[in-house]
Amino acid sequence: MLLRFGGVLFLVALAVWLYCLLDAITADREGVRVLPKGVWIAIVLFTFEVGSIAWLLWGRPREPGTSPRTGGRPRLGSSGRTAWPARPNGAPRTGSLGGAGSVGGTGSFRRSGPLPPDDDPEFLARLDRRAAQEHEKLLGRWEEDLRRREEELRRGPDDPDDPDSPTP
């Protein structure tokens, strides 16, 4: 029992250590606190749980992926670019992707140009019709084959009308 509990604790400690190591590696260079990013990576890598706890308490950026310089928007690495551009006049977005402002709705997310095939109801309906037709053809061939085989069984091996029966 104690061995299992110790194994579980080791797995939890390993998961925390991996999380902290990856978090330190992917953290923004400017957001890392107290020590430089490379030093934090070395501390977490070589001191296992002590380094992981130290990273969580003193090194990890307070708000991951944000910076006052970017207005709280997520950033792409240390390049300083943001993940999405700011609205030209700073106005908030209206509508939602799934609500009335979605494709064809009255909001600001109207799509210009043709719909992609997986969003086009006519295309999807054509696919359904084509699949149903192919299914019906396959069932028809199977029924025809079944009728032919049943007829062969009814005639028996010594049927004189059967061209495949062996002749004496």
CORLIN-V477611 format. One record per backbone hydrogen bond with DSSP energy under -0.5 kcal/mol. NH is the residue of the N-H (numbers start at 1). CO is the residue of the C=O. E is the energy in kcal/mol with one decimal. If there is no record, write none. Layout:
BEGIN
NH | CO | E
NH | CO | E
END
This chain:
BEGIN
5 | 1 | -2.3
6 | 2 | -2.4
7 | 3 | -2.2
8 | 4 | -2.4
9 | 5 | -2.5
10 | 6 | -2.3
11 | 7 | -2.2
12 | 8 | -2.4
13 | 9 | -2.7
14 | 10 | -2.7
15 | 11 | -2.3
16 | 12 | -2.5
17 | 13 | -2.5
18 | 14 | -2.7
19 | 15 | -2.5
20 | 16 | -2.7
21 | 17 | -2.7
22 | 18 | -2.7
23 | 19 | -2.6
24 | 20 | -2.6
25 | 21 | -2.2
26 | 22 | -2.3
27 | 23 | -1.0
31 | 28 | -0.9
32 | 28 | -1.1
33 | 59 | -2.1
35 | 33 | -2.5
40 | 36 | -2.0
41 | 37 | -2.3
42 | 38 | -2.1
43 | 39 | -2.7
44 | 40 | -2.7
45 | 41 | -2.5
46 | 42 | -2.5
47 | 43 | -2.0
50 | 47 | -1.4
51 | 47 | -0.9
52 | 48 | -1.9
53 | 49 | -2.6
54 | 50 | -2.3
55 | 51 | -2.5
56 | 52 | -2.4
57 | 53 | -2.2
58 | 54 | -3.2
59 | 54 | -1.0
59 | 55 | -0.9
60 | 55 | -2.9
64 | 62 | -0.6
66 | 63 | -1.9
70 | 67 | -1.1
71 | 68 | -1.0
72 | 67 | -1.8
73 | 70 | -0.9
75 | 65 | -1.0
76 | 81 | -2.4
77 | 75 | -0.9
79 | 76 | -1.2
83 | 74 | -2.6
90 | 87 | -1.2
102 | 99 | -1.5
105 | 102 | -2.8
106 | 100 | -1.4
107 | 100 | -0.9
109 | 101 | -0.8
119 | 116 | -2.1
120 | 116 | -0.9
120 | 117 | -0.6
121 | 119 | -0.7
124 | 120 | -2.2
125 | 121 | -2.2
126 | 122 | -2.3
127 | 123 | -2.3
128 | 124 | -2.2
129 | 125 | -2.6
130 | 126 | -2.7
131 | 127 | -2.5
132 | 128 | -2.3
133 | 129 | -2.4
134 | 130 | -2.4
135 | 131 | -2.2
136 | 132 | -2.4
137 | 133 | -2.4
138 | 134 | -2.3
139 | 135 | -2.5
140 | 136 | -2.5
141 | 137 | -2.4
142 | 138 | -2.2
143 | 139 | -2.6
144 | 140 | -2.4
145 | 141 | -2.4
146 | 142 | -2.5
147 | 143 | -2.6
148 | 144 | -2.3
149 | 145 | -2.3
150 | 146 | -2.5
151 | 147 | -2.4
152 | 148 | -2.0
153 | 149 | -2.1
154 | 150 | -2.1
155 | 151 | -2.2
156 | 152 | -1.4
159 | 156 | -0.9
162 | 159 | -1.1
163 | 161 | -0.6
165 | 162 | -0.9
END
